[in-house]
């Protein structure tokens, strides 16, 4: 039986996939027969999958699985100490109404290591031991924790081509070094990452959607535009279907860089000035937006689109107030921000729209240690949203509002004592203003000149944060609620004041 013999019918927006070089015909032995394979893994996956940080359907029981594809990347023969590597795409069926952004059967990418016995250093990666089926008596584990299997993925990316249901592509005029020691990134993420030496980082997407992931599409476009604010993809792999699904991306590892969130917290902990860095980050954001607008389609949002935009924000507010009682007293004044936006559309106001980052905050930025230059990373947008939605043209105000919220978040999340709380809030105010200053310098357009649009997007982001914290980190709920109080209590507060050198 050939690899990937059963495959779901993906739906979603038609996309143009990155052009791949000609590929050889499928090679390699078939995966274990899917009909027997999946039932034997179901008891293990039902227990293991919901515990993973990247599983989107938490709180709803898993009732079953269906196989999308199965590809054997390394033979899973019986006996011997050598591991096998099995690539699976499975859909998880769950009971109960889906949460916003999740579907009736979300598709997940699994990389399963297979051994006769698991060595002690991989004990933490154990998934389980099938009691039936073709892998009966074998040990199944998370493959990305095994250096040998993680190294095999890099080797597959070094040599472009097709293997079963997968296609591996390398960017033109690039070469990938071999024999680099892999190490998994242990920080909590919505995906999984492996660093090879200090040269590359491979992001493996876990929740898979139809179409090219923006985290591949946008950096490739920025590479064409000559924008050096984003690490350019070195190689990637995807399904070899008519409409490919992006599975993983290899990019340069920015050695010695520090992420903006940690830098901000460090600044707060020692009461250091951060406004110069915030201003430079604003310039970097504007450069990325300008480059995206130059190489990808743009549009103008008119009355109908603006009313739909405001209606979507109102719908998210209604869902959040239903789920989080603390939000209910603020519903009407928060909704006023969205009503004001819709009213401007009815009066003939328009806004340009383009491709944007989609989930911009301090944690999606890196500052180089040597020259202090900022880079933006992780362009997939909000992972909970369908890829078709993440690829929509939107005002740049959404990205800017996300970053402004991030400065405020850092100030609140730093947990300052009573004597430093006022200083932390002033820190946030200064850096929000400095970021807008830098953006205006590079873009030629000051986002603070669109106060209604900025207020609507910042309110929408704060509502999202409240719902997220209520579900995942209740101890943090006070952080976005402070912004809710500000945004609802002072609906016509002026935007951050400009700063001057």
Secondary structure, DSSP 8 states (H G I E B T S, - for coil): --TT-S-----S---------------S---S-HHHHHHHHHHHHHHHGGGSTT-S-TTS-EEEEEEEEEEEEE---SSSS--EEEEEEEEEEESS---TT--TEEEEEEEEEEESS--GGGGGGEEE--SSSTTTT-EEEEGGGSHHHHHHHHHHHHS-EEETTEEEEE-TT-----S--EEE--S--SSEEEEETTTEEEEE-SEE-SB--HHHHHHHHHHHHT--SS--EEEEEEE-SSS-BEEEEEEE--TT-EEHHHHHHHHHHTT---HHHHHHHHHHHHHHHHHHHHHS--EEE-HHHHHHHHHHHHHHHHHHHHH-GGGGGGHHHHHHHHHHHHHHHHTT--EEEB---SS-SGGGEEE-TTT--EEE--TT--TTS-HHHHTS-B-THHHHHHHHHHHHHHHHHT---TTTHHHHHHHHHHHHHHHHHHHHHHHSS-GGG-HHHHHHHHHHHHHHHHHHHHHH-GGGHHHHHHHHHHHHHTTT---------
